[in-house]
């Protein structure tokens, strides 16, 4: 069959297009080719304008297959699947060999769940010589894996990897096929390679996981529904959907199954096409008792509002283009959901792909559309696949490491939360006592637990460590994930000097403003950063600012943390001198207490030498929280080595 796309080396092609476009722009009065203009509009995310521009081009040239293909692509990215399929079929009627139309048809059918027909379209496209051939073959393998044809998927994915080792979809499909075929070792070898380049410059269509898509054969065969998988954890207070009973009382009746509970999204309206930053307006009936309203888009937490009328801002550029659901939940005084509402919208943003000059030639436009219409794999899904392969190989702690990484960087991956929590359960993290710590054990003479929030600090942490050594004291350092990520050598230093380490969230935000999944992400991300730095698996957690509610409590329980509070706080003495702070603190601590200090520039650096000296002179035992209370640090049986993950997801 003939090829409609000339085989030109990438550098030469870019140069040719650049020169042609430059010549066009320098020609006085020259009008841009309407196909080029349509491609530029797709690149800019103006899909409706692109469709109209391509339509004008097709009116001028009814036999322009690539123009019809452009119309189909624009409709697809706008979320209009039926319109997209109509135009792509029209393009193929004009030219059955139009590769971009074949790929567009495959993409539309894929989104519509018609995987068998989508696979046929992609296989047809494989008959042509095109620079995108390895990626097209990866799409074929991916669809075969989704349908349960694992050996066929293996063959296509392996061929794609051989042609393009950086094709992430091919590599993940090959690993998923190996997992389904019981070849865990081969899956691990396939994934134990750094993530290569990703074509993020193109709009693209995200491929669902070949393991965790509900329509995939592996999902059906292995019963991977989250609610079923997590049912066994409900006895220890972990709910399948991320919500759980508050304390030990029965859960309140959720009104989500009722109409809307008096809650309604006023703007945007049903099926509104939206772009960029958008204000969502939520109205509630006057009799509905609401503490705050939370907003989610595509099941991702966006924010909360606690004042009527409820106005929340979302950035639609954070989600994929197409049909999307905006959802809001109203929470009453007890933290229970008292109302829900949702609205279907069409997100039409997109990202600029190629420079306008590169879209001047018709063949180059077809190649651009090919690349834009290929399925693309989320690199973080590799961590999830690797976790399953490691579990199958009996490497439980490395699997925990992989699942933590995937959850930390994309908690919305299908099945990743259940994977992580079940992996925690398997190694004994969940089910341990995780009561809130407010006081030390009684008796045993005067004792104090010195806790240091907000570190590690590049200047103050070494000074604090030296002071503690000078007085034979041990402290508990509650570290911020971002800081630990920046200064891993200080995390190791704290551990090497014999001190305890805990979690103070990743970003130090007010966690009560976050959804449960996002709170869990803050905790898990910090845990895995600290473990990679020093090899310890931490289970103490102090909520930033003491902000703590039912969602924070549920997240700590689900991830195996014990919340740590305090009896005395350096924050009570702003601007005071050490000779004022020290006597007051010791008087308030009395015979036993937990003292909150900081690894930062507040009153801590100035008062700490005198405070330690006075505690030592009075015979206080200065130990870690775990030494002085009922909390037991978790010890890993087979801890992965500190450092980056061995399965090379970077």
KABELJO-V664044 format. One record per pair of residues at least 12 apart in sequence whose ideal C-beta (glycine too) atoms are under 7 Angstrom apart, sorted by sequence separation. I is the first residue (numbers start at 1). J is the second residue. D is the distance in Angstrom with one decimal. If there is no record, write none. Layout:
I,J,D
I,J,D
This chain:
38,50,4.9
41,53,5.9
72,84,4.6
75,87,6.1
106,118,4.7
109,121,6.4
141,153,4.7
144,156,6.2
175,187,4.3
178,190,6.5
212,224,6.1
292,304,4.8
293,305,5.3
302,314,4.9
387,399,4.6
390,402,6.0
452,464,6.3
479,491,6.7
54,67,5.1
58,71,6.8
88,101,4.9
157,170,4.9
161,174,5.9
227,240,4.1
267,280,6.7
292,305,6.4
328,341,5.4
403,416,6.7
407,420,4.9
122,136,5.8
126,140,6.5
226,240,5.4
267,281,4.2
292,306,4.0
354,368,5.6
38,53,4.1
72,87,3.7
106,121,3.6
141,156,3.3
175,190,4.5
265,280,6.5
266,281,4.3
280,295,5.9
291,306,6.4
327,342,4.4
353,368,6.7
387,402,3.7
507,522,6.5
541,556,5.7
548,563,6.8
37,53,5.3
38,54,4.2
54,70,4.1
55,71,6.0
71,87,4.1
72,88,3.7
88,104,4.6
105,121,4.5
106,122,4.5
140,156,4.9
141,157,3.8
157,173,4.1
158,174,5.7
174,190,5.2
175,191,5.1
266,282,6.8
326,342,6.6
386,402,4.6
387,403,4.3
403,419,4.8
404,420,6.4
506,522,4.6
54,71,4.3
88,105,4.6
122,139,4.7
123,140,5.6
157,174,3.7
265,282,5.7
266,283,5.0
293,310,4.7
295,312,4.3
297,314,5.2
325,342,5.5
326,343,4.9
403,420,4.2
477,494,5.2
505,522,4.5
568,585,5.5
122,140,4.7
505,523,7.0
523,541,6.3
34,53,5.8
38,57,6.5
68,87,5.2
69,88,6.4
72,91,6.4
102,121,5.4
137,156,5.3
138,157,6.3
141,160,6.3
171,190,6.0
263,282,6.7
264,283,5.3
295,314,6.6
325,344,5.8
326,345,5.8
353,372,6.3
383,402,4.9
384,403,6.8
387,406,6.8
506,525,4.6
546,565,7.0
50,70,6.8
51,71,5.4
54,74,6.4
84,104,6.9
85,105,6.9
88,108,6.6
153,173,5.9
154,174,6.4
157,177,6.2
171,191,6.9
403,423,5.1
503,523,5.9
506,526,4.8
541,561,4.0
543,563,6.5
568,588,5.0
119,140,6.2
122,143,6.7
263,284,5.2
298,319,4.4
323,344,6.2
324,345,5.5
505,526,6.3
539,560,5.9
541,562,6.8
568,589,5.5
34,56,5.7
35,57,5.3
68,90,4.8
69,91,4.4
102,124,5.3
103,125,5.5
137,159,5.7
138,160,4.2
262,284,5.7
297,319,5.8
383,405,4.5
384,406,4.5
455,477,5.6
477,499,5.9
479,501,6.2
539,561,5.6
540,562,5.8
541,563,5.6
542,564,4.7
567,589,6.4
581,603,6.1
34,57,3.8
51,74,3.9
68,91,3.6
85,108,4.9
102,125,4.1
137,160,4.2
154,177,4.2
262,285,3.3
323,346,5.8
324,347,4.8
383,406,3.4
400,423,4.7
450,473,6.4
452,475,5.7
456,479,6.1
476,499,7.0
477,500,7.0
503,526,4.9
539,562,5.9
541,564,6.5
50,74,4.1
51,75,5.8
84,108,4.9
119,143,4.1
153,177,4.4
284,308,7.0
322,346,6.8
399,423,5.5
400,424,6.8
451,475,6.8
455,479,5.5
474,498,6.1
475,499,5.1
476,500,4.2
477,501,5.4
478,502,4.5
480,504,5.1
481,505,6.7
482,506,6.1
503,527,6.2
540,564,5.2
118,143,5.8
119,144,6.7
322,347,6.3
450,475,4.5
451,476,4.6
452,477,4.9
453,478,4.8
474,499,5.6
477,502,7.0
478,503,6.7
479,504,5.8
480,505,6.6
481,506,3.3
482,507,6.2
568,593,5.8
582,607,6.0
65,91,4.6
68,94,6.5
99,125,5.5
134,160,4.7
262,288,4.3
283,309,6.6
298,324,5.2
321,347,5.2
380,406,5.4
452,478,6.9
454,480,5.9
476,502,5.9
478,504,4.0
567,593,3.9
570,596,6.3
581,607,4.7
585,611,6.7
47,74,4.6
81,108,5.5
142,169,5.8
150,177,4.7
168,195,6.3
261,288,6.8
297,324,6.4
298,325,6.6
321,348,5.9
400,427,6.0
449,476,6.2
451,478,6.1
456,483,5.5
567,594,5.1
568,595,5.0
569,596,4.4
570,597,5.1
576,603,6.4
76,104,6.4
115,143,5.3
145,173,5.3
168,196,6.9
281,309,6.8
282,310,4.0
319,347,5.9
321,349,5.9
455,483,6.1
456,484,6.4
465,493,6.7
469,497,6.8
480,508,5.2
566,594,4.7
568,596,6.9
570,598,6.2
578,606,5.3
582,610,5.1
586,614,6.2
65,94,4.2
69,98,5.7
72,101,6.7
99,128,5.1
134,163,3.9
138,167,5.1
141,170,6.5
297,326,5.2
321,350,5.8
380,409,4.9
384,413,5.7
458,487,5.9
461,490,5.2
465,494,6.8
501,530,6.0
566,595,6.7
578,607,4.0
582,611,5.1
47,77,4.7
48,78,6.1
65,95,3.7
81,111,6.1
133,163,7.0
134,164,3.7
139,169,7.0
150,180,4.6
166,196,2.8
168,198,6.1
281,311,6.0
380,410,4.1
396,426,5.8
397,427,6.2
566,596,4.0
573,603,5.5
35,66,6.5
39,70,6.7
42,73,6.3
47,78,4.3
63,94,5.6
69,100,4.5
73,104,5.5
76,107,6.3
81,112,5.7
97,128,6.8
99,130,5.6
115,146,5.6
116,147,7.0
138,169,4.3
142,173,4.7
145,176,5.4
150,181,5.2
165,196,6.7
166,197,5.2
296,327,4.7
316,347,4.8
396,427,5.4
456,487,4.8
594,625,6.8
35,67,5.8
38,70,4.9
42,74,5.9
66,98,6.5
69,101,4.2
72,104,4.9
76,108,5.7
115,147,5.8
135,167,5.8
138,170,3.7
141,173,4.6
145,177,5.4
179,211,6.7
279,311,5.8
280,312,5.0
317,349,4.9
378,410,6.5
381,413,5.9
384,416,5.3
387,419,5.9
465,497,5.3
511,543,5.7
519,551,6.1
523,555,6.3
570,602,6.2
578,610,4.9
582,614,5.5
65,98,4.3
103,136,6.9
106,139,6.7
134,167,5.5
295,328,5.0
316,349,5.9
380,413,6.5
501,534,7.0
511,544,6.6
519,552,5.7
523,556,6.9
570,603,5.6
66,100,6.5
176,210,4.2
279,313,5.4
280,314,6.0
294,328,6.7
456,490,3.6
510,544,6.7
570,604,5.5
35,70,6.7
69,104,6.0
138,173,6.2
176,211,5.1
293,328,5.5
294,329,4.9
384,419,6.2
456,491,6.0
501,536,5.9
503,538,5.5
509,544,6.7
510,545,6.1
512,547,4.5
516,551,4.7
520,555,4.6
524,559,5.9
65,101,6.5
134,170,6.8
277,313,6.2
278,314,5.5
293,329,7.0
387,423,6.9
502,538,5.7
508,544,4.7
511,547,5.7
512,548,6.9
519,555,3.8
523,559,5.0
173,210,5.8
293,330,5.1
294,331,6.8
501,538,5.6
503,540,6.6
510,547,4.6
512,549,4.6
169,207,5.8
180,218,4.9
277,315,5.3
278,316,5.6
456,494,6.8
502,540,3.3
503,541,4.3
504,542,5.5
516,554,5.8
520,558,6.1
523,561,6.0
292,331,5.6
491,530,5.9
495,534,4.0
502,541,6.2
505,544,5.3
512,551,7.0
516,555,5.3
520,559,5.5
276,316,6.3
290,330,4.7
291,331,5.4
502,542,6.3
504,544,6.2
512,552,6.2
275,316,6.3
276,317,6.5
290,331,6.9
291,332,6.2
492,533,5.8
495,536,6.0
511,552,5.0
274,316,5.4
288,330,6.6
290,332,6.5
291,333,5.6
484,526,6.8
491,533,3.8
492,534,4.8
289,332,5.4
491,534,5.0
289,333,6.3
481,525,5.4
485,529,5.0
481,526,3.3
484,529,5.0
488,533,3.8
280,326,6.2
282,328,5.1
284,330,6.2
484,530,5.4
290,338,6.5
481,529,5.2
289,338,6.7
484,533,6.0
288,338,6.2
454,504,6.6
288,339,5.9
453,504,5.6
479,530,6.3
284,339,6.6
503,561,6.5
265,326,6.4
564,625,6.2
502,564,6.4
265,328,6.2
146,210,5.4
476,540,6.9
478,542,4.5
142,207,5.7
145,210,4.1
263,328,6.5
146,213,6.2
263,330,5.1
142,210,5.9
146,215,6.6
148,217,2.7
261,330,6.7
562,631,5.5
146,216,4.7
147,217,6.3
274,345,5.4
270,343,6.2
271,344,5.9
272,345,5.2
273,346,4.7
274,347,6.1
275,348,5.6
276,349,6.8
270,344,6.1
271,345,6.7
275,349,5.1
268,343,6.6
271,346,6.1
273,348,5.2
263,339,3.6
265,341,5.1
261,338,5.8
262,339,5.5
263,340,6.3
264,341,5.3
268,345,5.5
261,339,2.9
263,341,4.4
265,343,4.3
260,339,6.3
261,340,6.2
260,340,6.5
256,337,6.1
260,341,4.8
252,334,6.6
255,337,6.5
254,337,5.2
255,338,6.1
252,336,4.0
255,339,6.3
256,340,4.6
540,625,6.4
246,335,6.2
453,542,6.4
4,95,6.9
540,631,6.8
4,97,5.4
4,98,6.0
5,99,6.0
539,633,6.8
2,97,6.2
4,99,6.1
539,634,4.9
1,97,6.0
537,634,5.1
107,205,5.2
537,636,5.0
417,517,7.0
113,215,6.4
420,524,7.0
535,639,5.7
411,517,5.2
535,642,4.5
534,642,6.2
411,520,6.9
533,642,6.4
411,521,4.6
532,642,5.7
532,643,6.0
300,412,6.1
532,644,6.8
299,412,6.5
408,521,6.2
206,320,5.9
407,521,6.6
451,566,6.7
408,524,5.5
407,524,5.4
408,525,3.8
203,321,6.8
404,524,5.4
408,528,5.9
7,129,5.7
434,556,6.8
404,527,6.8
405,528,6.2
434,557,5.7
404,528,4.2
500,624,3.8
3,128,5.1
5,130,4.9
437,562,5.9
499,624,6.8
500,625,6.3
1,127,5.5
3,129,4.6
77,203,5.8
434,560,6.5
437,563,6.8
500,626,5.9
1,128,6.5
3,130,6.9
401,528,6.9
434,561,6.5
435,562,6.5
436,563,4.6
437,564,4.7
438,565,5.0
432,560,6.6
434,562,4.8
437,565,6.6
439,567,6.8
436,565,6.7
430,560,5.2
429,560,4.1
464,599,6.4
424,560,5.7
421,558,6.3
461,599,5.3
460,599,5.3
473,612,6.2
460,600,6.7
448,589,5.8
467,608,5.8
471,612,4.4
457,599,4.3
463,605,7.0
467,609,6.1
451,594,6.2
453,596,6.3
456,599,6.4
457,600,6.0
451,595,6.6
454,598,5.2
455,599,3.2
464,608,6.8
446,591,5.2
447,592,5.2
448,593,5.8
449,594,4.7
450,595,5.6
451,596,5.6
452,597,5.2
453,598,5.4
454,599,5.3
460,605,6.0
467,612,6.0
471,616,4.9
446,592,7.0
449,595,7.0
451,597,6.6
452,598,6.5
453,599,6.9
454,600,5.0
203,350,4.9
448,595,6.0
450,597,6.3
452,599,4.9
203,351,6.3
474,622,6.6
476,624,5.0
473,622,3.5
474,623,5.2
475,624,6.9
476,625,4.5
203,353,6.5
442,592,6.8
474,624,5.0
202,353,4.9
471,622,6.9
201,353,5.2
440,592,4.8
440,593,6.8
440,594,6.4
448,615,6.1
204,372,6.7
205,373,6.9
207,375,4.1
202,371,5.0
203,372,5.0
207,376,6.3
202,372,4.7
204,374,6.8
205,375,5.4
206,376,6.0
207,377,5.2
205,376,6.7
199,371,6.2
204,376,4.3
206,378,6.2
209,381,5.5
446,618,6.4
448,620,5.1
450,622,6.0
446,619,5.9
447,620,6.2
211,385,6.6
445,619,6.9
446,620,4.6
447,621,4.3
448,622,5.7
449,623,6.5
451,625,6.6
446,621,6.9
449,624,6.6
445,621,6.4
447,623,6.8
449,625,4.7
199,376,6.6
211,388,6.9
449,628,5.1
198,379,6.4
447,628,5.4
238,421,6.1
195,379,4.6
195,382,6.8
441,628,6.3
230,418,5.4
233,421,6.2
437,625,6.6
440,628,4.4
441,629,5.6
226,415,6.5
229,418,4.6
440,629,5.0
441,630,6.5
191,382,5.6
224,415,5.8
230,421,6.4
226,418,4.5
233,425,6.2
238,430,6.8
437,629,5.7
229,422,6.3
191,385,6.2
236,430,5.8
437,631,5.9
191,386,4.6
236,431,5.0
233,430,6.6
187,385,6.9
188,386,6.7
191,389,6.9
188,389,4.8
213,414,6.8
187,389,3.8
188,390,6.6
212,414,4.1
212,415,3.9
172,377,4.9
184,389,4.6
188,393,6.5
209,414,5.7
429,634,6.5
169,375,6.0
179,385,6.7
169,376,6.4
169,377,4.0
184,392,3.7
185,393,6.2
168,377,4.5
172,381,6.1
176,385,5.9
179,388,5.5
184,393,4.3
304,513,5.8
172,382,5.8
175,385,4.9
179,389,5.6
168,379,5.7
172,385,5.9
179,392,6.7
301,514,6.3
175,389,6.6
301,515,3.3
335,549,6.2
335,550,4.0
301,517,6.7
301,518,5.1
294,515,6.5
142,375,6.3
139,374,6.5
131,367,6.9
139,375,4.9
132,370,4.8
132,371,6.1
135,374,4.9
397,636,6.0
401,640,5.0
130,370,6.4
405,645,5.9
397,638,5.0
79,321,7.0
132,374,6.4
397,639,6.1
398,640,5.3
79,322,4.0
397,640,5.6
402,645,6.7
77,321,5.1
79,323,4.7
401,645,5.7
405,649,6.2
402,647,6.1
398,646,6.7
386,647,4.5
110,375,6.8
100,366,4.8
107,373,4.9
383,649,5.1
79,346,4.2
99,366,6.6
103,370,5.5
382,649,5.4
78,346,6.5
100,369,3.7
104,373,4.9
78,348,5.0
100,370,4.9
103,373,4.3
77,348,7.0
99,370,5.7
103,374,6.5
77,350,5.9
100,373,6.5
243,516,6.5
242,516,4.3
242,517,5.3
70,365,7.0
66,362,5.7
73,369,5.4
66,365,5.8
70,369,6.4
73,372,6.3
48,348,6.8
66,366,4.9
69,369,5.8
73,373,6.1
47,348,5.1
47,350,6.5
45,349,4.9
246,550,4.5
45,350,3.0
45,351,6.4
42,350,6.9
44,352,5.5
43,352,4.9
43,353,4.3
244,554,4.5
43,354,5.8
243,554,6.6
40,356,4.7
40,359,5.7
238,557,6.7
39,359,3.8
237,557,5.0
238,558,4.7
36,359,4.7
36,360,5.2
39,365,4.8
33,360,6.6
35,362,5.9
36,365,6.8
39,368,5.8
35,365,5.5
42,372,6.9
21,356,6.6
22,357,6.4
21,357,3.0
24,360,6.2
18,357,4.9
21,360,4.3
17,357,5.9
18,358,6.9
20,360,4.6
17,358,4.5
20,361,6.4
17,360,5.5
14,358,6.2
17,361,6.0
17,364,5.3
13,364,6.7
6,363,5.6
5,363,5.8
5,366,5.7
4,366,6.3
5,367,5.5
194,648,5.0
195,649,6.3
192,647,5.2
193,648,5.7
195,650,6.1
191,647,5.5
192,648,5.5
194,650,5.2
188,647,6.9
